[in-house]
Amino acid sequence: MQTLLEVLKGETKEVLAPRYKFDKPKQVNQQEYIDLMVSKKMASEKSESFIFRDETLTILKKQIKDEVEYNLLQALNFYARFNMFVVLNNHQSHISGDSFLPLFFRVSQTDDDKSSELTSGSIPVHYGANELDKKAYNLYKNIIKQISSIISEIIPGMSLYTKEYGETTLKDGTMAYRFELMSKRDDLLCM
């Protein structure tokens, strides 16, 4: 097995390896080389994947001569975007600061018209009372139900519980549900 692609770290003039695939990219196209360096720097500053950035993939499409290798890179990119959750630094600060817990999800949601769609993202669940519109609240309940079933398998008698406070009106006039996420162990509720 051989390496498909390796990002060279640090302040090097070369960006990617193996060298035989990208031998002196500066001579092939100066602008593409500069674009790769800029994309590498931007990825580093944003703590993103250099290889899976759209800008990098566009350049690599021109650089990689083997179509199978490029298709493999695209397949890995697709898999990473749909099957991995990335906790960003700003999420980490909220979690550490006790302001809210970002609830990351990817679920198949069935709407009232019985059509099903794959939805992903995050819902900020604050410690204490929360307000979500109907669609987001139904999604939240679905996610909590799934997480709770897993937790109860890991810790017998433990589950997640949503204390519902009823409907409310948001500042923009839309109807929402007011609730609080709690844990439940046997008959004991905890915030």
N, C-alpha and C positions, 0 to 999 in steps of 0.2 A: 504494500500500500504506500502511496506517495502523497505528499502534502499538496492539496489543491491550491491553497493560497495562504500566505502568512504575512501579517502586517508587521513591518519592522518598526520597533519602538525607538524612541529617543530622537535626537537631532541628527538623523542620517540623511544623505542625499537621495538614497533609495527609499521607496515607499513600501514596495511589495516584494515578496519572494514566492516561489523559487525564481532565481535570477534568470534562468533560461526562458521563462515566460515573459519577463519584463526587462529584458536586457537593454539597458540604457534608454528608458522611455523618453528622456529629454531629447534624444536625437530623432525619435519617431515623430513626436509632436510636442513641441515646447508648451503649447497652451494646455494640452491634456495633462502634462506633468505638473504644471502650475496648479491646475484645477484639483488634481489629486492631493497635492500638498495642502491646499486651502481646505479641502474636505477633511483631510486628516487633522488639521489644526482645529477646525470647527467641531469635529467629533470629540476631540480631546477636551475642549473648553466646555462642551455641553454634556460631557460624560455619556456620549452615545457610542453605538457601534459604528466604527468607520466603514467596515465592509458592507453593512446593510443600509447605509445612508443612500437615499435616492440619487444624490449627486455622484456618489462613488460608483453605484451600479451603472449609471448612464455612461460613465467613462470606461468602466471595465468591459462593457458590451463591445466597445470599439477595440479594446486592448486584447481581450481573450479570444484567441483564434479558434479554439475547440468549442463548438456549440454545446456539446454534452456537458463540459465543465461549467459553462455559463448557465445552462439550464439547472444544473445542480445547485449553483450559487443562488439562483432565483428561488428554487424549491426550499432551500434552507431559510432564505429570507421570509418566504411565505409562512413556513412553519413557525419561525420565531415570532412573527407579528401576530399570529392567531393562537398560538399555544403557550406563550410565555407572558408573564406579567412582569413589568418593570416597575419597581418601586423607586420613584425619583427622589432626589435629595430633598426637595421641598415637601414631599409626602412624609419623609422620615422626620423632618423637623416638627410637623404637626403631630405625628404619633408620639414623639418624645416629649413634646410640650403639652400633652394632655388636652389639646384643643379638639381634635376629632380623630376618628379612625377611618381611613379610606377603605371602603369595602369594595375590593376588586372583584369583578365578575365576568363571566362569559357563559351565557345561558341561552337555551332555545326557549323563546317566549311565544305562547299562543295567545293571540288577541281575541277579542269578542267575536270577530268574523271567522274564527277558527283557522286563520292563516298563521303559519309559524315563521319566526324570523330569529336569526342568531344575533344576539345583542351582547356587546362587551363595553366595559368602561369601569368607572368607579363611582360610588355614592358616598359622600361624606356623612358618616354617622357620628354626631356629636355626643359627648358624654352628657346625659340628661335628656331633656325633651328635644324632639326633632319634628320637622314639618316637611312633608313631601307631597307632590301632586299625585293624583290617582295612579297614573301609569308608573311613575317611579316607585310609589308605595307598593303596588302589586309586584313589581320586580324585586323590590327589597324583601317582601314576604317570601317570595319564591326562593331567593338566595338564602335567607335565614333558615328556612325549612331544610334546605339541602345541607347547610353547614351544621345545623343542629343534629341532624341524623348522623353525621360523621362524628361530632363531639360525643354523642351518647354512646357510640361504639368504642371510643377511646377511653372515656371516663363514664362508667356506668352510673346512671341516675342523673347525669348532668345534661342540660339542654339549654338552648337559647329561647328566651321568652320576649315577646313584644307586648308591652303594656300600652294599650290603646286609650287615648284621651278623647277620641272623636274627631269630627270634621271641624275645620277652621277655614278661614279665608286668608289667602296670602295678600301681600301689599299690592300685587298687580290685579287682584280681584278673582284669581282662580281658586277653586276649591282644593283643599289639601287635607291630609290626615296628620294628626298630631300623635306622636308615639314616643316611647322610650325603649331602648334595647336593654334587656337584662339577662342575667344568667339564672338558671334555676337548677338547684341540686336537690333532688327528691322534692320536698315541699317548701324549701327555703329559697326565696327570691333575693338576688343580690344585684346592685347596680354596678 
